[in-house]
Amino acid sequence: MTGGLSIDDLQVVFSTRNGPVEALRGISLELGDGETLGVVGESGSGKSVTAYAITRLLETSGKIVNGRIVYKGSDITRLSESDLRTMRGASISMIFQNPRAALNPIRAIGLQIADAIRAHTAVTAKEARAEALDLLKSVMIRDPEARLDAYPHELSGGMCQRVMIAIAIACRPHLLIADEPTTGLDVTTQKTVMTLLARITAERNMSMILITHDLGLAAQYCDKIVVMENGRIVERGTTRTIFLNPQHPYTRRLVAASPTPTSTIDDLARVAEAEQTTHALSARPAAKPYSITDGAILLQIRNLTKRYSSNIIAVNDVSFDIPVGGSVGLVGESGSGKTTVSRMISRLIEPSDGKIIFDSKDIGAIPARVFHSVAERRDIQLVFQDPDGSLNPRFSVFDCIADPLRKLEKLRNGKELRERVRETAARAGLADNLLSRFPHQLSGGQKARVGIARAISIRPRLLVLDEPTAALDVSVQAIILNLLDRLRREDNMAFLFVSHDLNVVRMMCERVVVMRLGKVEEIGGSSLFGNPQSPYTRSLLDAIPHFDPNGQQIKALPKANEYSR
């Protein structure tokens, strides 16, 4: 290694009400110039703490108690605050996990990029603005002149991520730390962002640390991999070695839990059982092939349209069916209209045209403001993408699950309500001792289960799932998907599964609706994944990150048209 990053026996401890917690337990790693290192592992493994320790951005309760972090000959653990300010952005820069939270919501994009430039370079405001424009062009922002004066809420998730990249590379750092840079992005936007990072790091001979729970992403874009568990590095090696021949049981479990083009729900079920974090799984009958002639149609969508103005049509003439007990996947890029369709079906927003026929009744004609009072309200329930945002922080787990029982079944406090809540919690894999906790006291997987338990508490006939596993670790995702599959078969529920993860949709759904720019691009069964008829569907499938043992690492410069989205 020539003047790169070297971490030796690093230990980080956080002070909590319950005493000290060891977040990093003596980790050591090296990263050379121009290399890309993937850091993988589950939530709580220490991935992000490692990144914050390198940049000395740990919370005040976190302390480096042992070890050294040497970069370009300097021990970062001993730098003064003045030297740290000089280092951040100029030598080491970071792309944060949530770009919308990291960007200032009341400051224009151009000014935020200019702030980063002027913090390390003596230039005028006019010169900084010109450099900001050049940076927006370099990260392939469409119409960069107009975006300079735009605010974060006016940009898509992919655009905000590119702005974060522009800020991170503004002062030409030597090391870039990307902390879950593509979480929540659709596969084509994810591919665009990652290929952009690969191009920039190659052009500038930058080193990069990619922190991710997506093993396919790490496999495709990294030279080396370290696997972390409980604050320790349990395995390290080249990408090819780690993914073709993992040695540690934890690594093997992560690889097994990652959905692939050939994995099945039964494969994930075995991983879920190995985790031993859920209750005993009931036997699951074999899935019936999807066919609308097998049974009654539960939901008919006919010519559904949503207009926000004369020139903004979010959903345009969409039609499809969901049979009783069937599972239909709704896929497409961000902005394709998936979530808008799901919210119209859930009667959270009004359709402009078309019909939503549920059990032979046009519920689309019922105003959303009164839908909560009709019988069909209890039959259609929604599992939201972000449990943090959808769970009431003042409600205990018990109250979160009890809320629909109180409102829609009119159950009040008493023995029957307590029994129904406990029964529902148990079916969702939630132990009794969690019922008194509040959302902030739960893990991501536990919060996801609370959202599912709340939705199934009144035994709905249709469950609308909006990216239910988008931000979960692969092993937790395996448990949640297996749970959903079991619940569906036990209750004969129908699913509308909205997701950008096509491997998950392939496992969970008998039929898939592909959307693009508000319209249905293609509808098909399992054959769609092997033989898509639409070039757009093929582009979605091709964009899924995976490890190709016969392929090459993605280090070549991409073509310019790869950034057209």
MARVO-623915 format. One line per 8 residues: their letters; for each residue z, y, x of C-alpha. Coordinates in steps of 0.2 Angstrom, whole numbers, plus 2048, in hexadecimal, padded with zeros to 3 digits. Layout:
N
A) Z/Y/X  ...
***
This chain:
565
MTGGLSID) 800/800/800  7FB/811/807  807/81F/801  808/819/7EF  817/815/7E4  825/80A/7EA  834/806/7DF  842/7FC/7E7
DLQVVFST) 851/7F4/7DE  851/801/7D0  860/801/7C4  862/80D/7B5  872/80D/7AA  874/816/79A  885/81C/794  888/818/781
RNGPVEAL) 896/817/775  898/805/778  898/807/78B  88B/806/799  87A/7FE/795  86F/7F8/7A4  85E/7FD/7A0  856/7F8/7B1
RGISLELG) 85E/7EA/7BB  857/7EC/7CC  844/7ED/7CA  838/7EE/7D9  825/7F1/7D9  817/7F9/7E3  808/802/7DD  7FA/807/7EA
DGETLGVV) 7ED/815/7E9  7E0/813/7DC  7E9/804/7D4  7ED/801/7C2  7FD/7F8/7BE  801/7F1/7AD  813/7F0/7A7  815/7E5/798
GESGSGKS) 824/7DE/78E  82D/7E1/77E  837/7F0/778  847/7F1/781  840/7E9/791  841/7F9/79B  82E/7FE/79C  830/810/796
VTAYAITR) 841/812/79F  837/80E/7AF  82A/81B/7AB  838/828/7A8  841/823/7B7  832/826/7C2  82F/837/7BB  842/83B/7BA
LLETSGKI) 841/83E/7A8  84F/833/7A2  85B/838/794  86B/840/79A  874/830/796  869/826/7A2  86D/826/7B5  864/81E/7C4
VNGRIVYK) 873/815/7CC  86A/80B/7D9  859/80A/7E2  84B/815/7E8  83B/81B/7E0  830/821/7EF  81F/829/7EB  814/830/7F9
GSDITRLS) 823/82F/805  82F/838/7FB  83E/830/7F2  83D/836/7E0  84F/832/7DD  855/83F/7E9  849/84D/7E5  850/85E/7DF
ESDLRTMR) 84C/864/7CD  840/871/7D5  837/864/7DE  836/859/7CF  82E/867/7C5  821/868/7D3  81E/856/7D3  81C/853/7C0
GASISMIF) 80B/857/7BB  805/85B/7CC  808/84A/7D5  80E/83F/7C7  809/841/7B4  80D/838/7A4  804/835/794  812/832/787
QNPRAALN) 811/825/779  810/831/76A  804/83F/76E  808/848/75D  81B/848/762  817/84D/774  80B/85C/76F  813/86D/769
PIRAIGLQ) 80E/86E/757  80E/881/756  804/884/766  7F1/883/768  7EA/875/772  7E2/880/77F  7F2/889/782  7FB/879/785
IADAIRAH) 7EF/873/792  7EF/884/79A  802/883/79B  801/873/7A5  7F4/87C/7B1  7FE/88C/7B3  80E/882/7B7  806/87C/7C7
TAVTAKEA) 7F8/888/7CB  7F7/89B/7CD  7E9/89F/7C1  7E7/8AC/7B4  7E8/8A8/7A1  7D5/8AA/7A0  7D2/89E/7AF  7DE/891/7A7
RAEALDLL) 7D5/892/797  7C5/88E/7A0  7CC/880/7A9  7D4/879/798  7C2/879/791  7BB/86F/7A0  7CA/863/79D  7C6/861/78B
KSVMIRDP) 7B4/85D/790  7B9/851/79D  7C3/847/790  7B4/847/784  7BB/852/776  7AE/855/769  7AB/868/767  7B7/86D/775
EARLDAYP) 7B5/880/773  7BB/87F/761  7C9/873/766  7D1/87F/772  7D8/889/764  7DC/87A/759  7EE/874/755  7F4/861/757
HELSGGMC) 7F4/85E/744  7E2/863/743  7DD/854/74F  7DC/842/74D  7E8/836/756  7DA/832/762  7D6/844/765  7E9/848/768
QRVMIAIA) 7EA/83A/775  7DB/841/77E  7E3/852/77E  7F3/84A/786  7E7/842/793  7E0/853/797  7F1/85B/799  7F7/84C/7A4
IACRPHLL) 7E8/84E/7B0  7E7/861/7B0  7EF/862/7C2  7E6/853/7C9  7F5/848/7CB  7F4/839/7D6  7FE/82D/7CB  7FC/82C/7B8
IADEPTTG) 809/823/7AD  802/81E/79C  810/819/790  808/80F/781  7F9/81B/781  7F0/812/773  7FE/80D/767  7F8/810/755
LDVTTQKT) 7E6/813/75A  7D7/809/753  7CE/7FD/75E  7BF/808/762  7CA/818/765  7D5/80D/770  7C6/807/77A  7C0/819/77C
VMTLLARI) 7D1/820/782  7D4/812/78E  7C2/812/795  7C4/825/797  7D4/822/7A1  7CC/815/7AC  7BD/821/7AF  7C9/82F/7B4
TAERNMSM) 7D4/825/7BF  7C5/81D/7C8  7BC/82E/7CA  7CC/836/7D2  7D3/827/7DB  7E3/828/7D0  7F0/81B/7CE  7F5/816/7BD
ILITHDLG) 804/80D/7B5  7FF/807/7A3  80E/803/799  809/7F9/78A  80F/7EA/77E  7FC/7E6/77B  7F9/7D8/788  7E6/7D9/784
LAAQYCDK) 7E6/7EB/789  7EF/7E8/799  7E4/7D9/79E  7D4/7E3/79C  7D9/7F3/7A5  7E6/7EF/7B2  7E4/7E8/7C4  7F6/7E1/7C5
IVVMENGR) 803/7DD/7B8  816/7DD/7B7  820/7D5/7A9  831/7DC/7A4  83F/7D4/79A  850/7DB/797  84E/7E8/7A6  848/7DC/7B2
IVERGTTR) 836/7D7/7B9  835/7C5/7B5  823/7C2/7BB  816/7CC/7C5  804/7C9/7CB  7F2/7CC/7C9  7EB/7CE/7B8  7E1/7BE/7BA
TIFLNPQH) 7F1/7B4/7C0  7FD/7BB/7B3  7F1/7B7/7A4  7E9/7A7/7A9  7F9/79F/7B1  809/7A7/7AB  818/79F/7B3  827/7A7/7AB
PYTRRLVA) 82C/7A0/799  82D/7B2/793  81B/7B6/799  815/7A7/791  81D/7AB/781  815/7BD/781  804/7B6/785  806/7A9/777
ASPTPTST) 80B/7B6/76A  7FC/7C1/76E  7EF/7BF/760  7DE/7B9/767  7CD/7B6/75E  7D2/7A4/75D  7E5/7A4/759  7EC/7A0/748
IDDLARVA) 7FB/7A4/73E  802/793/742  801/797/755  80B/7A7/751  817/79D/747  81C/792/756  81F/7A2/760  82A/7A9/752
EAEQTTHA) 834/799/751  836/799/764  83D/7AB/763  84B/7A5/758  84D/7B6/750  848/7B1/73F  84F/7A5/732  848/794/730
LSARPAAK) 837/794/72A  832/78B/71A  823/780/71B  813/789/718  805/781/70E  7F3/782/715  7EA/792/711  7DD/790/703
PYSITDGA) 7CC/797/707  7C8/7A8/6FF  7BD/7A7/6F0  7BD/7B2/6E1  7B8/7A3/6D7  7C9/79A/6DB  7D3/7A5/6D0  7D6/7B5/6C6
ILLQIRNL) 7D2/7C6/6CE  7E2/7D0/6D0  7DA/7E0/6D6  7C9/7E7/6D4  7C4/7F7/6DD  7B4/7FE/6D6  7AA/80D/6DD  7BB/815/6E3
TKRYSSNI) 7B8/827/6EA  7C4/834/6F1  7BE/846/6F4  7C9/853/6FC  7BB/861/6FA  7A9/862/6F7  7A5/85D/709  7B4/852/70D
IAVNDVSF) 7B2/840/706  7C0/835/70D  7BB/826/702  7A9/824/6FB  7A5/816/6EE  7B0/808/6F4  7B0/7F8/6EB  7B9/7E7/6EE
DIPVGGSV) 7C4/7DA/6E6  7D4/7D1/6EA  7D8/7C1/6E1  7E9/7BB/6DB  7F2/7B5/6EB  7E4/7BB/6F6  7E5/7C5/706  7D7/7D2/70A
GLVGESGS) 7D7/7DC/71B  7D1/7EE/71B  7CB/7F3/72C  7C2/801/735  7C5/810/741  7D1/81E/73E  7C9/829/730  7C0/81B/728
GKTTVSRM) 7C9/81D/718  7D4/80D/719  7E5/816/716  7DE/821/709  7D8/812/6FF  7E9/809/701  7F2/819/6FB  7E6/81A/6EC
ISRLIEPS) 7E9/808/6E7  7FC/80B/6E9  7FA/81A/6DE  801/826/6EB  7F2/831/6E9  7E5/834/6DC  7D3/82D/6DD  7C5/839/6DA
DGKIIFDS) 7B9/82C/6D2  7B9/819/6CF  7C4/80C/6C8  7D4/803/6CE  7D5/7F4/6C3  7E6/7EA/6C5  7E8/7DB/6BA  7DA/7E1/6AE
KDIGAIPA) 7E2/7F3/6AC  7DA/802/6B4  7EA/809/6BD  7DF/816/6C6  7DE/820/6B5  7F2/821/6B5  7F7/831/6BE  800/82E/6CE
RVFHSVAE) 80F/839/6C9  813/82D/6BA  80E/81D/6C2  820/819/6C8  825/817/6B5  818/80A/6B0  81A/7F7/6B2  80C/7F6/6BF
RRDIQLVF) 817/800/6CB  822/7F1/6CF  813/7E6/6D2  80B/7F0/6E0  816/7F4/6EF  812/7FC/700  818/7F8/711  815/807/71C
QDPDGSLN) 80F/808/72E  81E/811/735  82F/80A/72F  838/819/738  82F/825/72C  830/81B/71C  842/815/71D  84F/822/717
PRFSVFDC) 85A/825/726  869/828/71A  867/817/712  86F/807/718  864/7F8/719  86C/7F2/709  868/802/700  856/802/707
IADPLRKL) 853/7F1/6FF  85D/7F5/6EF  853/805/6EC  844/7FE/6E3  850/7F1/6DA  85A/800/6D3  84B/80B/6CE  83F/7FE/6C8
EKLRNGKE) 84A/7F0/6C2  858/7FB/6BC  865/7F0/6C6  875/7FA/6C9  883/7F6/6D6  88A/7E5/6D2  889/7D3/6D6  877/7D1/6D0
LRERVRET) 871/7DF/6DB  87B/7D9/6EB  874/7C7/6E8  862/7CD/6E7  863/7D8/6F6  86B/7CA/701  85E/7BE/6FB  850/7CA/6FF
AARAGLAD) 857/7CE/710  859/7BC/714  846/7B8/70F  841/7C6/71B  84C/7BF/729  85A/7CD/728  86B/7C6/72B  87A/7CC/720
NLLSRFPH) 882/7D6/72E  873/7E2/72E  874/7E7/71C  881/7F4/721  877/7FC/72F  86C/80B/72E  85A/80C/734  85F/814/745
QLSGGQKA) 86A/805/749  85B/7F9/747  84E/7F3/753  83B/7F6/74F  839/7E4/749  849/7E5/73E  842/7F5/736  832/7ED/732
RVGIARAI) 83B/7DF/729  845/7EC/71F  835/7F4/719  82E/7E3/714  83E/7DE/70C  83E/7EE/702  82C/7EB/6FC  82F/7D9/6F7
SIRPRLLV) 840/7DB/6EF  838/7DD/6DD  82B/7CF/6E0  81B/7D9/6DF  80A/7D1/6DC  801/7DC/6E9  808/7E1/6F9  7FE/7EF/702
LDEPTAAL) 802/7EE/715  7FD/7FE/71F  7FD/7F9/731  80D/7EF/730  80E/7E9/742  804/7F7/74B  813/7FD/756  81C/7EC/758
DVSVQAII) 81D/7E1/768  812/7D2/767  821/7C5/765  828/7D0/757  817/7D2/74F  815/7BF/74F  826/7BD/746  821/7CA/739
LNLLDRLR) 810/7C3/736  817/7B2/734  824/7B9/728  817/7C2/71D  80C/7B2/71D  81B/7A8/716  820/7B5/709  80E/7B6/703
REDNMAFL) 80D/7A3/700  81E/7A2/6F9  81C/7B0/6EC  809/7AE/6EA  807/7C0/6EE  7F6/7C9/6F1  7F5/7D3/701  7EA/7E2/706
FVSHDLNV) 7EC/7E2/718  7E7/7F3/720  7E6/7F1/733  7DC/7F6/743  7E1/7E5/74B  7D2/7DA/747  7DA/7CB/74E  7E9/7CD/743
VRMMCERV) 7DE/7CF/734  7D4/7C0/738  7E4/7B5/737  7EC/7BD/728  7DD/7C0/71C  7D0/7B5/714  7C4/7C4/711  7C1/7D4/71B
VVMRLGKV) 7BB/7E5/715  7B4/7F0/723  7B4/803/720  7AB/810/729  7AB/823/725  7B2/820/714  7A6/812/70F  7A5/7FF/70F
EEIGGSSL) 79B/7FA/71E  79D/7E7/71C  7A7/7DA/712  7A9/7C8/717  7B4/7B9/71A  7B9/7B1/72A  7A6/7AF/72F  7A6/7C2/731
FGNPQSPY) 7B0/7C1/742  7A4/7B4/749  794/7BC/742  796/7CE/73C  786/7D5/733  78A/7E7/737  788/7EF/748  798/7F9/745
TRSLLDAI) 7A2/7E9/741  79C/7E2/751  7A1/7F2/75B  7B3/7F0/753  7B4/7DE/759  7AD/7E2/76A  7BA/7EF/76C  7C9/7E3/76A
PHFDPNGQ) 7D1/7E3/77B  7D2/7D1/783  7D3/7C8/793  7C3/7C0/799  7C6/7B4/7A7  7B4/7B5/7AC  7B2/7C8/7AB  7B6/7D6/7B6
QIKALPKA) 7C4/7E4/7B5  7BE/7F3/7AC  7BC/7FF/7BB  7AA/804/7B9  7A6/815/7B2  7A2/814/7A0  792/81C/798  794/82D/791
NEYSR) 790/827/77F  7A0/81C/77F  7A9/82C/77B  79F/832/76C  7AD/82E/760
***
